[in-house]
Amino acid sequence: MLNRADFKQVSLIDRDIFVRQYQKFPQVHSDNTFTNMVCWNHYADYRYAYIKNNIILSSKINKKIRYRPPIGPRNPELLEDLVNLAIRSDDDFPIMILDQATRKWISESYPGLSFHPERNYFDYVYLASDLAKLPGKKYLTIRHQLNQFLRNCSPVVESITNENAEEVQEFLEQWCEWKDCDSEPVLANEKEAVYFALSHHSEFKLSGLAIRAKGNIMAMSLFEGLNKDTAVVHFEKGLLECKGIYRAINAETANFLIGKYIYINRESDMGIEGIREAKMRYHPDHLEEVHLIKREELEKIS
């Protein structure tokens, strides 16, 4: 019987366990990535249980625990154990599903069960070629802003390495001061996450780019492979002293990744309207959906 004591906190020392499991069972949503879980652990207390060759994940926000279906060989008994554990959570929606193959499996295992979309956490997935080349009329405004930036700001693109990491850290401090990160809970938590990712980018095996404009670092991105077809951009930050800087870091990241990956996952908008508008402006190829299951519905099938 699965119980809460089977779960331990996800930490940097667990990377090899997740790498091996995800090579066998590739993920499509950014929130299941090892990098995101470790970097956001201060906020969501990510934990995992390794049982019957499966990884089962949980998160805890505002003292409410939410679980994710087993990642591994399909095991109906383990799924049933998870349902029984989720029922004991205080969360009204204690199971979160991050891929459609798993949703199909659960639907077939429990016919009639309802799945509730959580639009705020749908990931935006783009063709790498679209983000790199910005083709056609639909990208006309973005191309204009990017060209304006290139003309006005004399940018230099460089990889993030141990040699310039301290300077990138100084840029992030400027960015947080401009954004007043500490006054907004979402930004305060993101600040901690991006600082951790930068400080440990070698251990996470993250790649990163920085744009230097007018002599100073003005933008950065951190990213990695999500699966064989898709890269995921975890963090992308820029200062607006040079208009078009976000257009530039987006395009440079895509140009770095094109040829290696077909798609680029730029994560969710977290329900923030301005971010949603910005992500839609780049015309995603598709969204990786998230669905929740109500506790009261789980109680009926247990």
N, C-alpha and C positions, 0 to 999 in steps of 0.2 A: 504493500500500500504506500503510495506516494504521500509524503508529508512535508511540512515546512522545514523541518530539520534537515532534509536532504539538500537544501539549497545553500550555496556559499557565494560570497560576493565576487563578482567579476573583477579581476585585477590584472595588471600587466604580466604577471607570471603565468597566466592562463592562455597566453596567445597561441601557443602551439596546439592546444586542445581545439580551439576554435578554427585555426587554419586547417587542420586535418579534417574536421567535421564539415566545414564549408566547402572544401575541395570535393567531397563526396556528395554534399547536398547544398548546391549553390543557392545563395540568397538573392533576392531582387529588391528588397526594401532597405533603405539606409539605416533604419532604426535597429536592425538586427546585427549591424556590423560591430565587430569587437571594438574598433576605435571609438565609435559613438558611445557605446556602453561605458567604457572606462572613462572617457572624457566627461561624460555627463553623470557620473556616479554620485557626485555630490548632490545632484538634484533628484535623481530617480532611483537610487539604490538598486542598481541592477544586480540580480543574482541568477545563478544557474544550478541545475542538477544534471549530472551525467548518469543516466540510468538506462539499462537495456539498449545500449548503443545509441541513445538519443540524448540530445541536449534540450532541456526545458528551461525557458527563461521566465523571469519575473521582474517586475519593477514596482516600486512603491513611491507614490507621490501623495502628499498630504495624508500620510498614514494609511492610505488605501492601496492594497496589493492587487496587481493585475498580472495575469499569466499569458504565455504564448504557447501555442500547440507544440508538440514534440518535433524536433528537427532531427530526422534520421529515418531508419526503416519504419514503414507504417506498422504500428502496433496498436490494435484496437483496445487491448487491455490497458495499455499505458494511457491512451486517450481517455478511457473511462475513469482511470485514477485521477487524471488531471481535472476532469469535470467535477468529480467529488471533492477535490481540493479547492477548486475555484468557488464552489458553492459556499465555502466557509470564509471567503473574503468579504470585507466590508464594502468593496466596490460594487456599484450597481451593474457595471459591465465588466466582469472579472476576467474575460477572455478576449484577447486582441489577436486578430488574424492578419498577417502581413503579406500573404501571397495567395493567389487564386487557386493554385493546385491544392493547397491545404484546405481552403474553404470548400472546394468540391468534395474532398475526402470526408470532411466533417458532415457536410450536407448529406452525403450518401450513407454515412454511418448513423445519422440522426435525422431522418426525413421529417420535414415540417418545421425544423428549427429555423428561426429568423436570424438574419444577419443585418446589422445596422451600420451603414457606411459612416465613417468618421472623416469627412472631407478635409478637415483642417490638417490631417496628417497624411494625405495622399502625396506621394513623391512625384515630382515633375521629371520626366525623362525625355531627353532631346536627342535627335540625330547629331552625332559629333560633327558631321559635315555641315549641318545647318549652322551650328554655333561658330564653327571655324570660318566658313565662307560667307555667311549671311547673304544667301542668294535671293534674288527676285525682289519684287516690289514690297512684299510684306516686311522686309528688313531695311527698307530704304532709309527711314529715320535713324535707325541704329547705326547703319553704315556712315551716314552723314556725321553723327556725333563722334563716332570712332575716328573718322578722318580728321575731324576738327581737333581732337585730342592729339593725334599723331603730329599734326602741323604745329600746334601751339606749345607742346610740353616736352618735346625731344626725349621721349621715353627710352630707357634701356631695360631689357628684360633679363633677369638672372634667376638661377635656381636658388632655392633656400638650402643653405648648408650650415654646418657648424660655424663657419667663418662669418656669415652675416646674420646668424640667428639672433644675436644680441641687438642688432640694428632693427631687425623685424620686430623684436619685442618692444623696442622704443616706439616704433610706428604704431603698434597695437595700443600702447599706452596713450598715444596722441588720439587714436581713433576712439578709445573709451572716454577720454576727457571731452572730446567733441560731442559724443553721443550721450554723455552723462550716464554712463552705464549703471553706476551704483544707485541711481534713483528709480530704475525700472527693473523689476524682478527678472523679466525675460533676458534683458541685456546683461544684468549682473551675473546670471547663471551662464550665459554664453561667454562672457568675459573669462570666467574661470575655466570653461571648457576649452576655449581656443588657446589660452595660455598653457594649459596642460598639454594639448596636442603639439604645440610648437616646441615646448621643452623636451618632449619625448618623441619627436617626429622620427628619429632614427629607430627607436624601439618599435614603433608602430609600422615601420617601413612605409611611411608616407612620403609622397613627392610634393614639392611645393615650388611656387614661382613668386617672385617679387618684381614689381615694376618701380624703377627709379626714375623720377621725373624732377628736373631742375636740381639734380644732385642728391635728392632725398628719396627714400622709399615711401611711396604713396599708395601702394596696393599690394595685397598678397592673396594667395590661395593655397590650400592644402587639400590633397586628393589621393586616391588610391584605386586599385581595381576592386570592383564589387563582385563580378563574375567574369567569365571569359569574354562576354560581349559588352560589358558595361563598366564604366568607371564612375566613381561617386566623388563629388566635390563636397567636402565636409565644411569648409570655411572659405569665405571670400569677402575680403574687406578692402575698403578704399577711402581715401580722404578726398573731399570735393574741391580742393584747391585747384585741381586741374579738371575742368569739365570733361566728362566722358571717361573718367578713370575706370568706372565699373564696366563700361563697354569693353575697355581695353583688357582688363584682367580676365574677363569672361572669354574674350576671343583668343587671348594668348594661351589660356589653359586648354581651350578646345584645340588649338593648333598643336599643342604639345601632345594631346591625347589621340588626335585623329591618326588613323593608320594602325593604332594599337587596339582601339575599341570602336564599336559601331555606335554605341549610345553613351550619353553622359547623364547621370542622375544628379540633379541639383537639389535634392531633398525637398521637404515640404515647406509650406508657407506659415505653418503654425496658427492659421486663422487670422493672420495680420493682413489687413486689406492692402496696404501699400506693397507688401512683399508679394501678395497674390497677383496684383496688377503687373508688377515687374516681371514675375515668372511667366505669366500668360503672354506678355509682350514678345517673348522669344519663341512662341508657338511650339509647345511641347509635342513630341510625337505621340506620347501616351502618358497616362498617370498610373503609378503603382498604387492600387487601392488598399485601404485599411478598413476592416470590418470588426465590429464588436458584437459580443453575445451577452444578452441580459442574464443576470443571476436568476431571476424568477423563471426564465425559460429553461435554464439548466436544471433547476429544481424539479421541473416537471418530467425530465427525461432520466433523472438519476435513479 
